[in-house]
Amino acid sequence: MKHTTINQDRFIRWFAAAAAYFVCLIAAYIDFGQDMGAKYFMPILIPIIAALVLIQYGTRVSIFSKAALPNLVTGTAWCITFPLLYQWTYHSVWYQSKICFDFVVGTAGFILLMALEGALFRLGHEKLTAAFMSVLNFLGLVIPFIQVTYYCLFWHCLSPASLMALYLTNYRESIDFIQSNLGLLPTLLIFAGFALFLYGCYHCHREFFRRTLAEDTTAGRMGALSLLTVAMIAAEGWYLPQTSVADLWNDVISYVNQTQEYSIGHDERLESLMIDKNMTLPTKLPGTVIVVIGESASRNYMKAFTPSFPYDDTPWLSGKFASDSANFLKFDNVYSSWSQTVPVLQRALTEQSQYNGKEFFDSASIVDVAKKAGYETWWFSNQGRYGQYDSAITLVAKTADHAEWTDDSYNFSDKYDEALLQYLSQVDPSKNNFIVLHIMGSHIYYNNRYPSEFNKFETAEGDSTVSSVQSYANSILYTDYILSQIFDYAQKNLNLQAMVYFSDHGENIEISHNPDVFSFDMVRIPMWTYLSPSYQQVMPGHTNALRMHQSRYFTNDMLYDMICGLLNAPSARYNPEQDFASFSYSFHRSNLTTMLGQHPLLEDPNGTEEK
């Protein structure tokens, strides 16, 4: 009779704890504005409560006890992190189905950890099992921790854009990110926190061992743990791919898979690209054309584009604009289409733009057009190839006749941009050459982008040299020097006829160029062209169009059509209305956008009337 009463009391406590868990989480969702709705929580009510009661029966550990705390924290972190951060970011409701899936996955993970721990402790090895479970808790919290850390840095939940950047990163860029956004001391404190967390988990798990082993093992309890383990693994396998974070990650994977299709159909696209060589620039005017792709350069912080900027960081370019304005054309109102490199350049380098609905994997590139026009094509890059798979940039680069990277790996280059200059000597000056140079420019850490002799502007004492305006200006100063060296060598040795410089995107000195915290200085970019006197004589139409457009508005996702125009290489894959070098260019500030259509350029508070 006594045992029956004890068991009844236990069952009541277990049921009360299970019901409290369910009700508290539902109430939490409602409290921060993310109610999943009865449509979703009612069907899972009985299975969830039954599983929570059963796990307490099998382990003899209450779900709200100290012994269960590490597993409870791990599970509930999955339940609430994304819906909560989404609400704090957007102040709007997330999908009810996704909230339900997060709830199920978090709860199933909690129960699975409890069941696994109960079974392992029955096998003995107390300390080893406690350590193993502590590591599992740590691993289980990695994704919620990343979400929370990202929010604390940028006050924004994770998005497909931020996950894309994470996917395409590498360890060197990760180190730069940590150092620039966290700093050494906070990073050390975080690692100390990890150590304390593991230490606390270890002692909680040893308490779990003592409670579990306080009663003899029975077939019923082991059967319950086995049943729950199988059921929770099945639940995780079914629902985990449908959770909020997984849904965002699937968008990234889908993009990567589509991007890889670019190579599959490339030969067929190139073959179908019909260009009349008799009319192209190399036929009419042999020589070299160079495109230089800058990195994180904002015209806001360049003296040549913003005369009020206090640091003279573009002496060479400012001199050219002043003394050689007939050949050097400055464009005052150019914007990037996005604030991250890969999405920008997959459009700038190909037919795809914000305005035409074309897909990257079905687009011709500036390299394809140059080949068909009659150029030998070259690609030299001081940026790594990025990530596990080739990025869109690398896929285009590989189609060149010659493609080389200063760091021929999937690491982020730590070489200065002058490392690119030696590659120009490989180019045969007797041929028609189309050269693309991709520089590191002003990528954060700014102070890592230039040698010591370019440390002209001193960061104020007490300020960080990592991301100060002065360090950024030094990086622009160094880029100005690199551009001068490229120009001088090509003019003297490669029969230079045209040169184009533009940046992939801009920069906000305080928060870099994260699209989740967008500001217009992230997309205000420099662009200029050099046209030789011979080019201007042979191609007066393109020259005059560009000269007339110096104050017109333009976004760099239309660069492909501009290059087609400069090379005088129209085709069925060319749109003169997007060609800045054509009188048919039809875009104005009123119908241009950035951030892939999310922000009209009319929203830019620093925008000026179009001339």
N, C-alpha and C positions, 0 to 999 in steps of 0.2 A: 504493500500500500504506500509506504514511504517513497519507494523508487518511482512509483507511478505519479505521485504528487510532484516530485522533483522534476521528472520528465515533462509534466504538464507545464510547470512553471518555466522551464527552459524553453519550451515551444512557444509559450506566450511572449517571452522576452525576445526570442528570435523573430517571431512574426512582427512584433512591435517595432523592432529595429529595421526589419526589411521594409515595412510600411513607411516608417519615418524616412528612410533613405529615398524611397520613391517619391513621397509627397514633398520632401524638402527640395529635391532637384527640380520637380515640376514647378514648385513655388519660386525657386530661384530663376528659372527660365522666364516665368511670368513677371517677376520683379524687375528684371532688366530688359523687359520688352521683347522677349523671344519665345512666346508661348507656342509650343508645338501643336496645340489643339487636341481636343478629345478624339478627333479622327485618328490620330497617330498614337496617343499614349494609352487609350483604353485597350486596344488589342494586345499590347505588351504588358499590361498591368499584372495579370495573373502569372504568366511565365517568369517575369522578372522577380516578383515577390517569392514565388515558389523556389526559384534558383537561389535567392539570397537566404531563405530559410534553410534550404538543403545544404548550402555551403557551411553554415554555422553548425548544423548537425554533424557534418562529416569532419570538420576540423576541431569542434568544441571551442571555437574562438568567435566572440561577438564581433560583428563587422564594425562596431564603433569603439572597440578596445584599442589600447596602445599597441597590442601585438599586431593588429590588422592595419595600423595607421599607414605604413609605407604603401601597401597595396591600395588602400582607400584613396590616398592622395594621387597615386598614379592613374587610377580609374577615373576619378572625378575630374582630373585635369583634362582628360580627353573629352569628357562630357561637356564641359562648360567653356573651355578656353576660346575656341573660335567663335561660337555664337556671342559670347560676351564682348570680345574684342571687335567683332563686326558691328555690334550695337554701338559701342563707344566711338567707332570710326565714322559710321554713316548715319547713326541715329535712325535706323530703319530696320524693318523686319527681314531676317534671313529666311530661306526656304524652310517651311515646317518639316518637310520630309528629311532635310539634311540635319536639322536639330534632333530629330528622332534617331537618325542613324548614328550621330555622335553620341547620343545617350546610350544606345544599345551597345556600341563598340566600347565605350568607356566602362560601362557596367560589366559587360562580358569579359573585358580585360581584368577588371578587379576580381571577379569570381574565378577566372582562370588562374590568376596568380595565387589566390587563396588555395584553390584545389591542388595546384602543383606543389605549393609549399607544404600543405598537409601531407601529401603523398610522399614527398622527399624526406620529410622529417621522420616519417614512420620507418624509413630505411636506415636511420641513424645519421652519423656524420654531422653533428649539430653545427659546428663552426663553419665547416665547408659549405653546408647548405645555406646558412645565414649569409655568408659572403656572396654566394651565387645569387640568392634572391635580392640582395642589395644592388648588385650589378644589374639585374633585370629591372628593378625599379628605376634605376638611373637611366637605362636605355629607353624604358617606356616613357620617360618624361622628356626625352630629347626634343621631340617635335613640339609639345606644348611649350617647352622652355624657349625654343627658337621663336615661336610665335610671340610670347610675352616679351622677350628681349627686343625683337624687332619693333614691337609696339612702343616699348619704353624709349627706343632710339628715335622713332619717327612719328609716334602718335598715330599710327595707322596699322591696321591688320594686314597680314600677308595677302598678296594679290597675285594673279598670274604673272604680272610684270616682275614683281620682286622674286618670285619663285624661278622665273626664267633666268634672272641674273644669277641666282644661286646655282642653278643647274649648269650654267655655262662658265662658272668660275673655276679657279684652280687654287692651289695652296698659297701661292705668292700673292695673288690678288686678295685672298681671304685674310692673310696677315695684314696687308695694307688696310683692308676694311676695318679689322679689329683695332688696329693701332690708331686709325684716324677717327673712329667713332667711339671707342671705349677708352683707349689709353692703357698704359701698362699697369698702373695701380688698380683701376677697376677690374681689369682682366685677372690680375692676381687675386683680388678679393672674390671674384666669381669662382675661380678654381678652389680657393679656400672654402667657399660655400659648398662646392661639390664634395669636398673631403668631409666636411661636417655632416652633410646630408647622408653620405655613405656610412659614416660612423653611427649616426642616429638610426639609420635603417638596420644596420647590423645588430644593434642592441634590441630593437623592436622585434626582429626576427628570432632572436634567442628567447625572448619572452613568448613568442608564438610557439617555439619548441616546447617550452615548459608546460604551457597550457594544453597543447595537443597530446603530449605524452603523459599527462596527468591521469588519463583514463586509458584502459586497455583498447587495443585495436580490435575492431569487430568487422565481420564481413559486410555488414550493412553500411558502416561508415566508409570503408574502402570502396564499396560499390557506388556510393553516392559521389565520392571524389572522382572515380573513373568516369561515371556518367556525366558529371558536370564538365570534366576536362574535355571529353569528346564533343559535348554540346556547345561549349563555349568556343572551341576551335572552329567548329562549323559556323557558328554565328560570326566570329571574326572574319572568317574566309568569305562569307557572303556580304556582310555589311561594311567591312573596312574599305573596300574599293569605292563605296558610295558615300563616304564621309565628306565633310566640307573640305578638309585639306586635300584629301585624295582627289576630289573633283577638280580642285585648282591644279593639282599636279598632273592630272589627266589632260588638262588643256595644254600644259607645257609639253608633255610627251607627244600629244597629237601634232603640235606645231613642229617639233623636232622631226617626227616621222614624215610629215609633209615636206619639210625642208630637204630631207635626204632624197626625195623624189627628183630634186633639181638635176642631179647627175644622171638619173636614169634616162630622161628624155632630152638631154642636152645636145647630143649629136644630131638628133632629128630636128630640133629647133634651129640649130646652126645651119643645117643644110637648107632649111626652108626660108632662112633670112636672105632675101633677095635685095642686093644693093648694086647699083650701077657704078662699077669701079671707074668708069671713064669720067664720072662727075665728082668723084670724092677728092678731099683735100690732098692726100698724098700723091695723087695723079697730077693735080694742078700745081702743087707746091710741096715737093719732097722735103722731108725733115722729121722732126720729133715733136710730139705732143706729150705733155706731162700733166698728170692729175695728182695732187697731193691731198691726202685725207688727214685733216687735223683731228685732235682728240681733246674733248672737253674745253675747247676754246670759246670764250664768250666775248663778243664785241664790246660788251659793257666795260671790260677791263683791258681794252687795247687802245692805246693812244691814237693810233691811226684811224680808228673808227669812232672813238669817243674822246674828243680833244680835252674834255674836262677831267678825264682820268688823271690823277696826280702823278703817275709814274710813267716815264718815257720808256715804255717797254717794246716799242716797235720802231726803232730808229731807221732801220733799213727800209721797211715798208713805207713809213711816213715820208722818207726821202724820195722814194720812187713815185708815190702819189703826187708829191709836190713838184718834182723835176721832170718826170716822164709820164705825165698824165695822159698823153696821147696814146701810150702803149699799155699803161697799167690802169685798169678800170676797177673802181671800188664800188661794191653794191651795198647800199646802206640799210636795206630792210629785208634781210634774208633770215629765215627761221628754219629750224630742223623740224622734221615731222614727228619726232618722239624724243625722249630724253635719255635713251640708252643706245649704245653703239649698234648692236646687232639688228634690232628692228628698224633703225634708221637706215643703215647701209644696205640692208637687203632690198630696200626701196630705192635709195639713191643710185645704186649700181645697176638696177634693172628697170624693166618697164613698169613694175608694180608701183602704184602711188596711192595716196589717200583718195584720189578722185576718179580712178578708172575701174576699180573692182577687180583688177587682175591679180592672179596668184603668183607668188614667187616662183614656185616650181614649174610654172608654164610661161616664164618670161625670158626674153633675151637680155643680155647684159651689155655694159659698155665695152667689155672685152670682146664679146661676140661681134659687136658693130665695128670695132677697130680692126679686128681680123678681116672681116668681109670688105672693109674699106681699103685694105691693102697694107696694113701695118703689121710688123712683128710686135707681139705684145709681151710686156714684162710686168711682173708684180713683185715688189720688194716691200717687206713688212717688218716693222720693229715691234709688232704685237704678236703674242702667242696665238696658236690656232684655236684656243679656248676648248675647255671641257672634254667630255667623253666622246662626243661626236663632232664632226666638222660643223662649224657654224655656217650660216648663210654666206658670210664674208669669205670664209675659207673655200667654200664650194665654188664661188665665183673666181677667186684667185687661182685655183687649180686649173681653170680652163685657159689660163694664159699660156703662151708658148714657153715662157720661163717664169717660174714662181719660186721665190726664196724668202725664208724668214731668218732674221738675225738669231733667233732662238728657235731652231727647228724642232720644237716639241710642243706639248700641250700646256706649257707653263706661260705665265705672264712674263714678258721680257723685263729684265732689270738693266738692260743696256741703254746708254744714251742714244738719242736719235742720230748722232753723227756716225754711228755704226752703219747706217744705211748708205752713206756717201760712197763708200768703197765699191758698192755694187754697180754704181753708174759706169764704172770703167769696163764692165762686162758688155755694155751696149755698143754695137757696131755703128759708128757714126755714118757709115756709107749707106745704111739702110733707113727705111721709114720706120720709126719706132713710136709705139704708144706705151708710155710708162706710168704705172700707178705706184705711188709711194704712200704707205700707211704708217704714220708716225705715232709715237706715244704721247707727244704733245704735253698736255697739262693734266694728265690723269692723276688723280689723287694717289698717293702722297705727292704734293706739288714739289716739295724740296728734294724728292728723289729723281726728278726729271731733268735736272741740269747739273753740270759739273761745278765745282767750287768757284771757278773764275767768273761764273755768271751770277753769283750771289751779290748782285749790285744793290738791291733794296733790302735793307735790314729790318727784320721783324722786331717789333717793340719788345723790350725786356718784359718777361713774364708771359708773353703770348707764345703759342705753339707755332713752330716753323712748319709743322706738318700741313696746316691748312690756312695759313695767314694770307691776307691780300698781297703782302710783300713777296711771299714765296710763290704765289700764283703769278704775280707780275714777272718774277725771275724766270719762271717756266715759259711764259710768253716771250720774254726777251730771248731765251735760248731758241725757241721755235723760229723767231724772226731771223736769228743767225743761220739756222739750218736751211730755211727757205732761201736765204741769200746765197748759200753755198750751192744748193741745188740749181738755182737759176744761173749763177755765174758759170758753173761747170757745163751745164747744158747749152748755154748760149755760146760758149767758147768752143765746145767739143762735139756737140750733138746736133747742130743746126736747128736750134729751138725755134719753133714757129708759134706755139701756143702753150700756155701754162695756166692751170686752174687750181686754186686753193680754196677749200671750204672745210669747215669743222663738222664732225658727225653731229654733235649737240653742244649746248652751252654748259654753263656751270653756275650754281649758287654757292658762293664761297662758304656759307655756313652749313648747308645741308647737302652739298654736292649736286647730284642730278637724279635723285630718286623720284620716279613718276608718281609714287603714292603721296608725295608732299609737293606737288607741282607748283612752280612759279615760273614766270615768263623768262627770267634770266637763264633758265635751263635750256631754252630753245632759241635764244637770240644768238646767232652765229655770224662769224665773218665769212665773206666770200669775195674773192677778187680774181681777175684774169689778166694775163699778159698776152697781148697779141702783137706779133712782130710787124714791122712796117710792111714786109712782104705779104704777110697774111692779110693785112688790112687792104692791100692793093688787090689781091686775088679774090678776097671774100668781103667786099664792101657792104653787102647786105647784112650779113651776120654781125659785122663790126658796128655798123650804125644802129642795128637793133639793140645790141648790148649797151652801146653808149646811151641810147635813149632810155634804157631800163635801169639806169644806175640808182634811181630813187624809187623804182617800182618794187612791189612786194613779191616775194618768191619763197617757196619752201623747198628744201633740198631733196625731197622725194621725187622731184621732177628733173633732177640733174641728168638722168639718162637721156631725156629728150634734148636737153641743152647740149650734151656731148654729141648726140647725133647731128644736131645743127652745126656745131663747130666743125665737125669732120665732113660736113656737107654730104651726109650719108642717110638720106631718107629711105624709108621702107614701109612695108605694111605694118611694121611694129614700131612706128614712130608717130607721135601726135604733135603737130606743129603748135597746137594751142597750149601745150605744156613746155614749149621750147623757149627759154629765155633769150635765145639768140635769134629769134624769129619775130617779125612784125605781126605774125599771127598769134603771138602769145596773148591769151585771153583772160588771165587771172588778175584779180585786184585784191586789195586788202579786204574788201567786203565779202569775197567768196573763198578766201583762203582759210585754212584751219591748221592747227597743230595737235599733237597728242592723238594722232590718227582720227581726227574729226571731233574730238571731245571739246576743243577750245577754239572758237573762231579768233582770228588775229585781231579782230575788232575789240576783243577783251583786254588786249595788252594795254596797260595804263600808260606805257611809254611810247605807244605807237603815235606816229605823226601822219598828217595828211599826205596822201600819195600825190606825187608830182607827175 
